[in-house]
Amino acid sequence: MNISKNQDGYALVIVLLMVMLFLGLAATFMAGSLNHAEQEQTIDTSNQSVASAEMGVRYYSADFQREVNIVKSEIIETTQNRLKGIVECFQSGNSTCDDPTELKAMEEQIDSEMKSEYISKIKTKVQELEALKDIQKSPFQGEDVHYAIAGTAITEMNANKEKINLSSTTDKTINWLRIELDLEGDSRGVTKHLKGIFTVEVPETFLSDDESLTVETTTVANGNLDYHDVFSNQWPTMECSELKNKIESGEKTLIKECLLESNMTAGAFVTMLKNNSLDPKSFKVFTNDYSKNVCGGSCNNLALSGITVVVKDTDDGIGNGSQGNSNSLNDINLIVDGYFEVKNLNGLGSKTSNQQTLIFKELVVTSNVQGQGITDTNLVILGKDYSEVSIVADSRMDFQKNLTIGDNGRICFDLDRILPSDVKNLSESVKFSNNNTTGQIIYYSKTNKFVLKDGAYKVDKSRTLPYVTGYDEYTDFLSSCGVDVTKVVTSTLEVPYAHVVDPIFGLEVEY
């Protein structure tokens, strides 16, 4: 009997099983791949949210730092205006500000108030940030990515960065402000938060230790001074080269005066003093040849670090005439024992904040005294030498063209010795620079009065009262004009300038 063994059905079953197996494996791999892609998309969206928040931190930190610098500039300007108020108070003769102790207290009060105002203005800027809360900004135009401020907080800290509002903190002085800025970044509905932390330094002071504005210069030490105390009757016998050798050899000497010989210039002597750590302001040099010893070929742009130069009346170099200029004299105290004629005296004191004093018996300027005007300079004209009983008003004080007085500039003169026509010309022609609060005209007279007048030769009270001061005591007159003679002890009263270095600004980010 024949038995049939057809196996075609088994093969079909096996093929079907294998197809199902491969389809199952493929589905598994596809599911894993799709899940991985979804995870990557989620991570990418999360990273974009963080990146958006970081961009918000950068944007607001840069903007806030700019605002802090603006606040600093505003405070410095306000402080300087307040300090000028001290100067005006002092010069008005007000008893509340005529003493160094009182002035110091006023300066400290201004500094304290300016620090408080600085802190207040920073807090206002933080409030302006808070007002931007929940307002979204997009770093990428056209994409669903945004950042926004979620909240702000400000903390006052002392020098050790301890919170001053804690009862355990003993030092309550505000030295730092910590500003916390919560930033919210959003990308396709995924939100992330970052915290930007700004630390802003509160400057210790808004007053400069290095720069100051001179208000008064001298006080009398021994008795009264007169005209003859200003000009030296006896000249030193020691030449400056000999004094130079003593100083450079280390020899201790109390001598502070010397005579410039033909091969020594005032500038070289000043350089030597500085190289030996000596202050030129303490020294006085005498010269018979101003043009050679002091100017050295050009009398323009002289700057001699405050040394005093005494010029003899017989020196031909002091009568430069209409061809000579002495522009931009800075940091030089000059005593000319005679007549001085010059073409231009522009820019006096314009390149330094140090007060200088220029003293003449007679002065003729055939052209201009302009530039920024007479700034940080006492220009003193005392007249020719007469006995007390035979003084004649014939000394020259002739400003023939433009004359301007700037900040902290003074023209001082002995009214009883000056030619009346020159006094009249001064009263009508002098100008004061814009916003000038410290420039002055100071005069001495036993009986006469000097006032500023307009073109019709009428008294100009609006200029006379704030700008003109008269004295009938010679000592007071000289002291107010910065004259430093042997009977006067320098007692400079100074008001500091408003100044502060850029405050420290720190940034941290907490994720």
MIKE-453721 format. One record per residue (C-alpha): residue in one letter; x, y, z. Coordinates in steps of 0.02 Angstrom, whole numbers, plus 50000, padded with zeros to 5 digits. Each point is the difference from the previous one (the first is absolute). Layout:
BEGIN
AXYZ/...
***
This chain:
BEGIN
M500005000050000/N500715016849952/I500045014350138/S500095018249936/K501315011850091/N499645017749932/Q500945013250111/D499525016049909/G498845005850141/Y501394999450131/A501115011349896/L498625013049987/V499744999750188/I501865002550031/V500075014749879/L498535008150084/L500804997950171/M501615008049942/V499085014749921/M499095003050163/L501644999150095/F500835013149889/L498485011450009/G500044999050189/L501845004150008/A499785014649879/A498575007150103/T501054998950157/F501445009449919/M498835013149925/A499175003150168/G501705002250083/S500585011849864/L498425010650011/N500155000750190/H501845005449985/A499555013749875/E498645006350117/Q501245000450144/E501245009949895/Q498665012349951/T499525002350183/I501835002750049/D500255012449857/T498465009950052/S500615000250180/N501725006049946/Q499225013849897/S499015005550153/V501615000950103/A500925009149860/S498585012549986/A500075003450187/E501905002349987/M499755012649861/G498795009350114/V501325000650138/R501315006849880/Y498815013049929/Y499385006750167/S501734999450082/A500775010549860/D498555012350006/F500065001150190/Q501885003150001/R499755014249876/E498665007450113/V501184999050150/N501325010049906/I498705013249956/V499505001150183/K501835002150049/S500225014549877/E498425008550066/I500604998650179/I501725007149959/E499215015049913/T498825003050146/T501434998450125/Q501075012749905/N498575012549999/R499754997650187/L501875002950029/K499925016249901/G498645005050121/I501264998250142/V501195011749907/E498625012949975/C499524998850184/F501805002550056/Q500305014849886/S498385008250055/G500695001850176/N498624989450075/S500474995350177/T499334982349977/C501384995749877/D501515010950041/D500894987250106/P500984984649938/T499084988850123/E498325006149938/L500534997949818/K500604982350035/A498344995850080/M499085007049848/E501084989449883/E499654984350103/Q498145003949999/I500005001949811/D500974983749979/S498784990750113/E498485006849909/M500744995949830/K500314981950054/S498204998750058/E499395007449836/Y501104987849903/I499234985250093/S498255007249974/K500285001949813/I500634982049985/K498444994050091/T498945010149879/K500844991149854/V499574983250081/Q498195005750015/E500035004149815/L500554982149966/E498604993450110/A498785010149894/L500554989449850/K499444983950087/D499164987249885/I500315010649845/Q500724987749875/K501435003649882/S500554988749858/P501864997949964/F499604992149829/Q498745008449890/G498674988349931/E500364985650122/D498964994550148/V501395004050124/H499845013750133/Y500715006450163/A499225010950133/I500355006750175/A499124989350129/G500475010350152/T501335011250083/A500735002050173/I501325011850074/T501074997150154/E501105012750090/M501674993250061/N501515006750095/A501844998949953/N500054981550048/K498444997149893/E498944996350153/K498165004449989/I499775015750103/N498164996450036/L500494985150110/S500035003150188/S501644990450009/T500885012549885/T500885013650100/D500705010349855/K498495008449919/T500995010249873/I499404996649822/N501484995649890/W499174988349876/L498314997749919/R499534982349946/I498654999849867/E499194983349961/L499124998949832/D498944984549966/L499954996549813/E498744988549916/G500444991949833/D498664991849895/S500144989149843/R498484991349925/G499104999750167/V501514993850100/T500505012550135/K501675001250093/H500555012350135/L501705008150031/K500535012550129/G501175014349952/I500885007750149/F500725017649980/T501155006850136/V500235018949995/E501315008750105/V499505015550098/P501535011649990/E500805004150167/T500015018549954/F499535011449856/L501355012650048/S501754999249927/D501504998250116/D501205006049864/E499125014949921/S499325015550083/L499395017649967/T500955013650093/V498885012350091/E501185009650114/T501895000250005/T500825008750146/T499905005850180/V501135012450088/A501254993150124/N500955015150064/G499315017649998/N499355009849853/L500694999749824/D500265014649884/Y500525003449821/H501864998150039/D499784982550072/V499564993249828/F501585004549904/S501694993550056/N501285013250047/Q501384987450033/W500414986849873/P500814983350044/T501874998249978/M499954981249970/E499884995149817/C498784986349953/S501394988649936/E500775000150174/L498334996150082/K499744986349869/N501684992050049/K499525000450184/I498334991649968/E500694986649883/S501414995950122/G498714996650136/E500545014650108/K498615006050114/T499665018449972/L498625011950050/I500405011849856/K498545001449879/E500565015249897/C501355002049868/L500555010849853/L499874992749825/E501645002349910/S500175001249811/N500164981249970/M498544994750111/T498155000649954/A498534999850118/G499324984649911/A501634990250027/F500015005050184/V498204994150020/T500424983349919/M501464997850119/L498885003350151/K498734987249942/N501364987149968/N500515002250182/S498194998550063/L499905018650048/D498485011049971/P500415014849886/K498625010150085/S501145001850150/F501395008249900/K500325017449929/V501215004249860/F500615017349951/T500515005549826/N500795015049914/D499534992849830/Y498194994349994/S500034996749813/K501494988350010/N499844992050173/V498124997549997/C499335000949822/G501484991749913/G499545007149830/S498094999950018/C498965006850143/N498494989849946/N499424983950087/L501085002150155/A499594987450136/L501174999950150/S499114989450132/G499615014750114/I501755006950027/T500145018750035/V501035010349876/V500575017650049/V500505011949859/K501035015750024/D499345016949942/T501565003249896/D499744984449895/D499705004549818/G499184983049975/I498435005150095/G499585013849876/N499584988549854/G498975013549915/S498664997449871/Q500984986349912/G500054988150149/N498714987450064/S499864991150166/N498564988449964/S499504984950104/L501025003850156/N499644985750120/D500654994850170/I501175014950020/N500025013250137/L500795015649926/I500555016150086/V500565013649879/D500795014750090/G499585012549864/Y499085003349838/F499444985349892/E499355002349824/V499364985549896/K498944997449845/N498874985550054/L499694991650167/N498744987249937/G499594983850089/L500695004550172/G499824984750112/S499004990649869/K501044983950009/T500064997350187/S498865000350151/N501405006850111/Q499845018350050/Q501405011449940/T500395018150043/L500775012849880/I500545016450081/F500535015849906/K500315018150044/E499305004949831/L499194989649863/V499575004449821/V499184987149886/T499925007249824/S498874986349933/N498934986850087/V499754990750164/Q498804986949937/G499944981349963/Q499044993150149/G500355016450086/I501075002050156/T499724983350088/D500794993850162/T501105015649996/N500235015350110/L500545014449886/V500645013350121/I500505018049951/L500665009950149/G500635016049917/K501655009450007/D500975002750160/Y499655016250093/S500165005250179/E498394998750100/V499715018949998/S500335003149814/I499084986249907/V499505004949823/A498634991549898/D501034998149841/S500494981649990/R499494990449845/M498704985950004/D499525000549818/F498984986149918/Q499855007449827/K498884987049916/N499014984850059/L500044995150183/T499084985050074/I500014993150178/G499614981550017/D499724988150145/N501105003350152/G500875014349908/R500335016650087/I500615017149948/C500675009050154/F500645017950001/D500445014850111/L498685012649947/D500955014550080/R501514997549887/I499204995749832/L499745012649860/P498145005250004/S499774997649812/D500614982050016/V498794997150145/K498585007049896/N500454988649854/L500024984850114/S498315004250075/E499195001049828/S500894986549900/V500264985050115/K498944984749965/F499664984550104/S499874982949920/N498344990949993/N499454991350162/N501435008550091/T499714998550187/T501765002350068/G500815013849896/Q500285016650087/I500715017649994/I500835004750165/Y500685017350037/Y500825009850141/S499655018150040/K499985010950153/T498605011149938/N499424995849823/K498754987349932/F500124989549843/V498424994549910/L499654991949833/K499135011349876/D499104998249836/G500315009349837/A499095015450065/Y501174999850149/K498594995950120/V500264988450147/D499604982049954/K499394993250167/S499574983049928/R501854997049966/T500805010750136/L499184991550149/P500484981949958/Y501685003349918/V500845014950087/T500745000350175/G500935014750078/Y501175000950149/D500675014750100/E501274989050090/Y501514995449895/T500314983550089/D498234994049965/F500165005749820/L501634990549971/S499394984450088/S498414999349897/C501045001249841/G501124985250041/V501565010350036/D501264989550095/V501365010450084/T501154996850147/K498745006550126/V498614989149933/V499724981850041/T499104990549863/S498354993350064/T499154994149843/L498164996250015/E499454987749866/V498364992449946/P500174983049916/Y499384996549825/A498614987449972/H500804984049936/V499784981250008/V500764985749905/D498834988549903/P499054989750129/I500294981350000/F498604990549913/G499934981150018/L498894987049915/E499604982150051/V498754987849926/E499114986450102/Y499224985849899/
***
